[in-house]
Amino acid sequence: MKEGAIADTEPVSDGERTGRTSPAQVLLIFLRLGLTCFGGPIAHIGYFRDEFVVRRKWIDEHAFADLVGLCQFLPGPASSQVGFSIGLMRAGYLGALAAWTGFTLPSAIALILFAYGASALSGPLGNGLLHGLKLTAVAIVAQAVWGMARTLCPDRERASIAVAAALLILFSTQSLVQIGAILLGGLAGLLLCRSEATVPSGHVEMPVSRTAGLVALAAFFLLLVSLPLLRAATGSSGVALFDAFYRSGALVFGGGHVVLPLLREAFVTPGWLSDDAFLAGYGAAQAVPGPLFTFAAYLGAVVTPEPHGLAGAVLGLVGIFLPGILILLGALPFWDSFRRRAGAQAMMRGVNAAVVGLLGAALYNPVWTSSVHNGRDFGLALVGFVLLTAWRAPPLVVVAISAIGGVLLAMTGS
């Protein structure tokens, strides 16, 4: 890939002139992005485009669009996968690790600190603050459902798939129903959503051989199958926690918010933490930059089983990000030919519609049922939703307003 000159605001190193960048430089660039990228995965991709396509010219527009398409197709956190791929392209596997570390570390540290401080919040002030964060989750998830439905369910076939997936989840208490809804959505898409097949353009070259890709895919599926068996055989709480994080990260299609129902099923249902603590942490995750998947650091720190605290946070981060990285490495050598198949495009349309239904069901239970108790709660959540959708307010602003509003509601005795 031909590399251009970097913007005049920075000196051009010899390495960047020749298309090479040191892992240390990649780390510093992504650390800055990890400190400043607010607004969710779509906004993150916008930051990446400005940094690496416009300013640094590490990758051209068509290749970047193709890379984003790949990461949105795969399960896992799309913006983190795009960043990982750019680091891989510029500085090999060490560069990929540096990109992931720099982008993930700031928000992970912030959420670990919140996990340690959340237990100290008590009385009307602390309870109101936590309740306001829970109402933030109502607004954020409602915005995600609204935006994803408009984009991913624009016709009656996909809207019907979304509704069917939501009904399956709302009328069942079985944890496997969520996985089944995603699989059935893919099957329905294969049957109903073939009419809009397109021939994509662009090409992405990455230093991943077919052999390395097959090894990564084998590791992805081996862990997905073997971790539950190892959990049952050993009874280890550490294996159980890693399995819960890994399984949740492996089944997330359509954006970071979709991980909410999967993580709740994995952690709240077995009693590892309460709904209140879960949603308070999810609300706090909206206030920090970087990927939403760092919510796993908070969960790993506050869960009841061992290990928790800092060790649990590290376990959570590795467990939830690992499947997305493995399947990305596995897909890179084969993606260009696979994505041109009409069947693959149709299947993913159905999967994306099903995840809209999955998130819609989560909006009702647990987000709405555990957060909105009266008209004042609904009003505060509605303010947050309108700020996000109509005023395009940054999530950080909505978090602040909801937190202050929650405190005021608590102090006035609502």
C-alpha positions as CSV (number, residue, x, y, z in Angstrom):
1,M,0.0,0.0,0.0
2,K,1.4,3.4,-1.0
3,E,2.0,5.7,2.0
4,G,1.6,9.4,1.8
5,A,3.2,12.3,3.8
6,I,2.0,13.1,7.3
7,A,0.3,16.4,8.0
8,D,2.6,19.4,8.3
9,T,1.7,19.7,12.0
10,E,4.1,16.8,12.9
11,P,7.6,15.9,11.6
12,V,7.7,13.0,9.3
13,S,10.0,10.2,10.6
14,D,12.0,8.0,8.3
15,G,9.9,5.0,9.5
16,E,6.6,6.6,8.5
17,R,8.1,7.6,5.1
18,T,8.8,4.0,4.4
19,G,5.5,2.7,5.9
20,R,7.0,1.5,9.2
21,T,6.2,2.7,12.7
22,S,7.6,1.5,16.0
23,P,5.3,-0.2,18.5
24,A,6.2,2.6,21.0
25,Q,5.0,5.3,18.7
26,V,1.8,3.3,18.0
27,L,1.2,3.0,21.8
28,L,1.6,6.8,22.3
29,I,-0.8,7.6,19.4
30,F,-3.5,5.2,20.6
31,L,-3.0,6.2,24.2
32,R,-3.9,9.8,23.2
33,L,-6.9,8.5,21.3
34,G,-7.9,6.4,24.3
35,L,-8.0,9.5,26.4
36,T,-10.0,11.6,24.0
37,C,-12.3,9.3,22.0
38,F,-15.8,9.8,23.5
39,G,-19.1,8.9,21.9
40,G,-19.2,5.1,21.2
41,P,-17.8,2.9,18.3
42,I,-19.1,5.0,15.4
43,A,-17.5,8.1,16.9
44,H,-14.3,6.2,17.5
45,I,-14.1,5.2,13.9
46,G,-14.5,8.9,13.0
47,Y,-11.6,9.7,15.2
48,F,-9.5,7.0,13.6
49,R,-10.3,8.2,10.1
50,D,-9.2,11.7,11.0
51,E,-6.0,10.4,12.6
52,F,-4.9,7.7,10.2
53,V,-6.5,8.5,6.8
54,V,-6.6,12.3,6.8
55,R,-3.7,13.4,9.1
56,R,-1.1,10.6,9.0
57,K,-2.1,8.9,5.7
58,W,-1.3,5.5,7.1
59,I,-4.1,4.0,5.1
60,D,-6.2,5.2,2.2
61,E,-10.0,5.9,2.2
62,H,-11.0,2.8,0.4
63,A,-8.9,0.4,2.4
64,F,-10.1,2.0,5.7
65,A,-13.7,1.6,4.6
66,D,-13.1,-2.0,3.8
67,L,-11.4,-2.6,7.1
68,V,-14.3,-1.0,9.0
69,G,-16.7,-3.2,7.0
70,L,-14.8,-6.3,8.1
71,C,-14.8,-5.3,11.8
72,Q,-18.5,-4.6,11.7
73,F,-19.2,-7.9,10.1
74,L,-17.4,-9.9,12.8
75,P,-18.4,-10.4,16.5
76,G,-16.5,-8.2,18.9
77,P,-15.9,-4.5,19.5
78,A,-15.6,-3.0,16.1
79,S,-13.6,0.2,16.9
80,S,-11.1,-1.8,19.0
81,Q,-10.7,-4.3,16.1
82,V,-10.1,-1.4,13.7
83,G,-7.5,0.0,15.9
84,F,-5.9,-3.4,16.4
85,S,-5.7,-3.9,12.7
86,I,-4.1,-0.5,12.0
87,G,-1.5,-1.3,14.7
88,L,-0.9,-4.7,13.0
89,M,-0.6,-3.1,9.6
90,R,2.0,-0.5,10.7
91,A,4.1,-2.4,13.3
92,G,3.2,-6.1,13.2
93,Y,1.9,-8.0,16.2
94,L,3.7,-5.8,18.7
95,G,2.1,-2.8,17.1
96,A,-1.3,-4.4,17.3
97,L,-0.8,-5.1,21.0
98,A,0.4,-1.6,21.5
99,A,-2.7,-0.2,19.7
100,W,-5.1,-2.3,21.8
101,T,-3.3,-1.4,25.1
102,G,-3.2,2.3,24.4
103,F,-6.8,2.6,23.4
104,T,-8.1,0.4,26.2
105,L,-6.1,1.4,29.2
106,P,-7.5,4.8,30.1
107,S,-11.1,3.8,30.3
108,A,-10.2,0.5,32.0
109,I,-8.3,2.3,34.8
110,A,-11.2,4.8,35.2
111,L,-13.8,2.0,35.6
112,I,-11.6,0.1,38.0
113,L,-11.3,3.2,40.2
114,F,-15.1,3.6,40.0
115,A,-15.6,0.0,41.0
116,Y,-13.5,0.6,44.2
117,G,-15.3,3.9,44.9
118,A,-18.8,2.8,44.2
119,S,-19.2,0.8,47.4
120,A,-18.4,4.0,49.4
121,L,-21.5,5.7,47.9
122,S,-24.3,5.5,50.4
123,G,-27.1,7.7,51.8
124,P,-29.4,9.9,49.6
125,L,-26.4,11.5,47.8
126,G,-24.7,8.2,46.8
127,N,-28.0,6.4,46.1
128,G,-29.2,9.2,43.9
129,L,-26.0,9.3,42.0
130,L,-26.1,5.6,41.3
131,H,-29.8,5.9,40.3
132,G,-28.9,8.7,37.9
133,L,-26.3,6.5,36.3
134,K,-28.9,3.8,35.9
135,L,-31.2,6.2,34.1
136,T,-28.3,7.2,31.9
137,A,-28.3,3.6,30.7
138,V,-32.0,3.9,29.8
139,A,-31.2,6.8,27.6
140,I,-28.1,5.3,26.0
141,V,-29.7,1.9,25.3
142,A,-32.8,3.6,23.9
143,Q,-30.7,5.7,21.6
144,A,-28.8,2.6,20.5
145,V,-32.0,0.7,19.7
146,W,-33.4,3.7,17.8
147,G,-30.3,4.3,15.7
148,M,-29.6,0.6,15.0
149,A,-33.2,-0.1,14.1
150,R,-33.3,2.7,11.5
151,T,-30.0,1.5,9.9
152,L,-30.3,-2.3,10.3
153,C,-34.0,-2.9,10.0
154,P,-35.1,-0.6,7.1
155,D,-37.6,-3.1,5.5
156,R,-40.3,-5.4,6.7
157,E,-38.2,-8.5,6.5
158,R,-35.5,-7.3,8.9
159,A,-38.0,-5.5,11.1
160,S,-39.8,-8.8,11.5
161,I,-36.6,-10.7,12.3
162,A,-35.9,-8.1,15.0
163,V,-39.4,-8.4,16.5
164,A,-39.2,-12.2,16.5
165,A,-35.8,-12.1,18.2
166,A,-37.1,-9.8,20.9
167,L,-40.2,-12.0,21.5
168,L,-38.0,-15.1,21.9
169,I,-35.9,-13.4,24.6
170,L,-38.8,-11.7,26.4
171,F,-40.9,-14.9,26.6
172,S,-38.0,-17.1,27.7
173,T,-35.8,-17.3,30.8
174,Q,-33.2,-19.7,29.2
175,S,-29.8,-18.2,28.7
176,L,-29.2,-20.1,25.4
177,V,-32.2,-18.3,23.8
178,Q,-30.0,-15.3,23.1
179,I,-27.5,-17.4,21.2
180,G,-30.4,-19.1,19.4
181,A,-31.9,-15.8,18.4
182,I,-28.7,-14.7,16.8
183,L,-28.3,-18.0,14.9
184,L,-32.0,-18.0,13.8
185,G,-31.6,-14.4,12.7
186,G,-28.7,-15.4,10.4
187,L,-30.8,-18.3,9.0
188,A,-33.7,-16.0,8.4
189,G,-31.5,-13.5,6.7
190,L,-30.1,-16.2,4.4
191,L,-33.7,-17.0,3.4
192,L,-35.3,-13.5,3.3
193,C,-32.5,-10.9,2.8
194,R,-30.8,-11.9,-0.5
195,S,-32.3,-9.2,-2.7
196,E,-29.8,-6.4,-1.9
197,A,-26.5,-8.2,-2.5
198,T,-23.8,-5.8,-3.6
199,V,-20.2,-6.3,-4.9
200,P,-17.9,-4.5,-2.4
201,S,-14.8,-2.7,-3.5
202,G,-11.4,-2.1,-1.9
203,H,-8.8,-4.4,-0.5
204,V,-7.0,-4.7,2.8
205,E,-3.5,-6.2,3.1
206,M,-2.4,-7.4,6.5
207,P,0.7,-9.3,7.7
208,V,-1.3,-12.4,8.6
209,S,-0.7,-15.6,6.8
210,R,-3.5,-18.2,6.0
211,T,-1.8,-20.6,8.4
212,A,-1.8,-18.0,11.2
213,G,-5.4,-17.2,10.4
214,L,-6.4,-20.8,10.7
215,V,-4.6,-21.2,14.0
216,A,-6.4,-18.1,15.4
217,L,-9.8,-19.4,14.2
218,A,-9.1,-22.8,15.7
219,A,-8.2,-21.1,19.0
220,F,-11.4,-19.1,18.9
221,F,-13.6,-22.1,18.5
222,L,-11.6,-24.3,20.8
223,L,-11.9,-21.8,23.7
224,L,-15.6,-21.3,23.0
225,V,-16.3,-25.0,23.2
226,S,-13.7,-26.1,25.9
227,L,-14.2,-23.4,28.5
228,P,-17.7,-24.5,29.5
229,L,-16.5,-28.1,29.7
230,L,-13.4,-27.1,31.8
231,R,-15.7,-25.0,34.0
232,A,-18.0,-27.9,34.7
233,A,-15.1,-30.3,35.2
234,T,-13.1,-28.2,37.6
235,G,-15.7,-26.0,39.4
236,S,-13.1,-23.2,39.3
237,S,-14.6,-19.8,39.8
238,G,-11.7,-18.3,37.8
239,V,-12.5,-20.5,34.8
240,A,-16.2,-19.7,35.2
241,L,-15.5,-15.9,35.1
242,F,-13.2,-16.2,32.1
243,D,-15.8,-18.3,30.3
244,A,-18.5,-15.8,31.0
245,F,-16.4,-12.9,29.7
246,Y,-15.1,-14.9,26.7
247,R,-18.6,-16.2,25.7
248,S,-20.1,-12.7,25.9
249,G,-17.3,-11.2,23.8
250,A,-17.6,-14.0,21.2
251,L,-21.3,-13.4,20.6
252,V,-21.5,-9.6,20.3
253,F,-22.7,-8.5,16.8
254,G,-23.7,-5.0,16.0
255,G,-21.9,-2.7,18.5
256,G,-20.7,-2.5,22.0
257,H,-24.2,-1.9,23.5
258,V,-25.3,-5.4,22.5
259,V,-22.9,-6.8,25.1
260,L,-25.3,-5.5,27.8
261,P,-27.8,-8.4,27.7
262,L,-25.1,-11.0,27.3
263,L,-23.1,-9.7,30.3
264,R,-26.2,-9.4,32.4
265,E,-27.2,-12.9,31.7
266,A,-23.7,-14.1,32.5
267,F,-23.2,-12.2,35.7
268,V,-26.5,-11.0,37.2
269,T,-28.5,-14.2,36.6
270,P,-26.1,-16.4,38.6
271,G,-26.1,-13.9,41.4
272,W,-22.5,-12.7,41.0
273,L,-23.6,-9.1,41.4
274,S,-26.9,-7.1,41.6
275,D,-28.8,-5.5,38.8
276,D,-28.3,-2.1,40.6
277,A,-24.5,-2.5,40.6
278,F,-24.5,-3.8,37.0
279,L,-26.5,-0.8,35.7
280,A,-24.6,1.7,37.8
281,G,-21.3,0.5,36.2
282,Y,-22.8,0.5,32.8
283,G,-23.9,4.1,33.3
284,A,-20.4,5.0,34.5
285,A,-18.9,3.4,31.4
286,Q,-20.7,6.0,29.3
287,A,-18.7,8.8,31.1
288,V,-15.3,7.5,30.0
289,P,-13.6,7.6,26.6
290,G,-12.5,4.5,24.8
291,P,-14.3,1.2,24.1
292,L,-17.5,0.2,25.9
293,F,-16.0,-3.3,26.4
294,T,-13.9,-1.9,29.2
295,F,-17.1,-2.3,31.3
296,A,-15.6,-5.8,31.8
297,A,-12.9,-4.2,34.0
298,Y,-15.6,-2.9,36.3
299,L,-17.4,-6.2,36.4
300,G,-14.3,-8.2,37.1
301,A,-13.4,-5.9,40.0
302,V,-16.9,-6.1,41.7
303,V,-18.1,-9.7,41.2
304,T,-18.5,-11.9,44.2
305,P,-16.5,-15.0,43.1
306,E,-12.7,-15.0,43.2
307,P,-10.7,-13.6,41.6
308,H,-12.1,-10.1,41.9
309,G,-10.5,-6.7,42.4
310,L,-7.6,-5.9,40.1
311,A,-7.0,-9.5,39.1
312,G,-10.6,-9.9,38.2
313,A,-10.5,-6.7,36.2
314,V,-7.5,-8.0,34.2
315,L,-9.2,-11.3,33.7
316,G,-12.3,-9.5,32.4
317,L,-10.5,-7.4,30.0
318,V,-8.5,-10.3,28.5
319,G,-11.6,-12.5,28.4
320,I,-13.9,-10.1,26.7
321,F,-11.5,-8.8,24.1
322,L,-9.7,-12.0,23.2
323,P,-12.4,-13.6,21.0
324,G,-12.8,-10.5,18.9
325,I,-9.1,-10.4,18.3
326,L,-8.8,-14.1,17.5
327,I,-11.6,-14.1,15.0
328,L,-10.3,-10.9,13.4
329,L,-6.9,-12.5,12.9
330,G,-8.6,-15.6,11.6
331,A,-10.8,-13.6,9.1
332,L,-8.1,-11.2,7.7
333,P,-6.5,-13.6,5.2
334,F,-9.9,-14.8,3.9
335,W,-12.2,-11.8,4.2
336,D,-11.8,-10.4,0.7
337,S,-13.2,-13.4,-1.0
338,F,-15.8,-14.3,1.6
339,R,-17.5,-10.9,1.8
340,R,-18.3,-11.0,-1.9
341,R,-20.6,-13.9,-1.5
342,A,-24.3,-13.0,-1.6
343,G,-25.1,-15.6,1.0
344,A,-22.7,-14.1,3.5
345,Q,-24.1,-10.6,3.1
346,A,-27.7,-11.9,3.5
347,M,-26.8,-13.9,6.6
348,M,-25.3,-10.9,8.3
349,R,-28.3,-8.7,7.5
350,G,-30.4,-11.2,9.4
351,V,-27.9,-11.4,12.3
352,N,-27.8,-7.6,12.5
353,A,-31.6,-7.4,12.6
354,A,-31.7,-10.1,15.4
355,V,-29.2,-8.1,17.5
356,V,-31.6,-5.1,17.3
357,G,-34.3,-7.3,18.8
358,L,-31.8,-8.5,21.4
359,L,-31.0,-5.0,22.5
360,G,-34.7,-4.0,22.3
361,A,-35.6,-6.7,24.8
362,A,-32.7,-5.6,27.0
363,L,-34.1,-2.1,27.0
364,Y,-37.2,-3.4,28.7
365,N,-35.6,-6.0,31.0
366,P,-33.4,-5.2,32.8
367,V,-32.7,-1.6,31.9
368,W,-36.3,-0.1,32.1
369,T,-37.8,-2.4,34.8
370,S,-34.9,-1.9,37.2
371,S,-34.5,1.9,36.7
372,V,-37.7,3.6,35.8
373,H,-40.0,3.5,38.9
374,N,-42.2,6.6,38.5
375,G,-42.9,9.6,36.3
376,R,-39.9,11.5,37.5
377,D,-37.6,8.7,36.5
378,F,-39.1,8.5,33.1
379,G,-38.8,12.3,32.7
380,L,-35.1,12.3,33.5
381,A,-34.5,9.3,31.2
382,L,-36.5,11.1,28.4
383,V,-34.3,14.2,28.8
384,G,-31.2,12.1,28.3
385,F,-32.7,10.4,25.3
386,V,-33.7,13.7,23.6
387,L,-30.2,15.2,24.4
388,L,-28.6,12.3,22.7
389,T,-30.8,11.9,19.6
390,A,-32.1,15.5,18.9
391,W,-29.3,17.7,20.4
392,R,-26.5,15.3,19.6
393,A,-25.1,15.9,23.1
394,P,-21.9,14.0,24.0
395,P,-22.6,11.0,26.3
396,L,-20.5,12.6,29.0
397,V,-22.9,15.6,29.2
398,V,-25.9,13.2,29.5
399,V,-24.1,11.3,32.3
400,A,-23.5,14.5,34.2
401,I,-27.0,15.7,33.8
402,S,-28.5,12.3,34.8
403,A,-26.2,12.0,37.8
404,I,-27.2,15.5,39.1
405,G,-30.8,14.8,38.3
406,G,-30.7,11.5,40.2
407,V,-29.2,13.3,43.3
408,L,-31.9,16.0,43.1
409,L,-34.7,13.3,42.8
410,A,-33.3,11.5,45.8
411,M,-33.0,14.6,47.9
412,T,-36.6,15.7,47.1
413,G,-37.8,12.3,48.2
414,S,-39.1,10.9,44.9
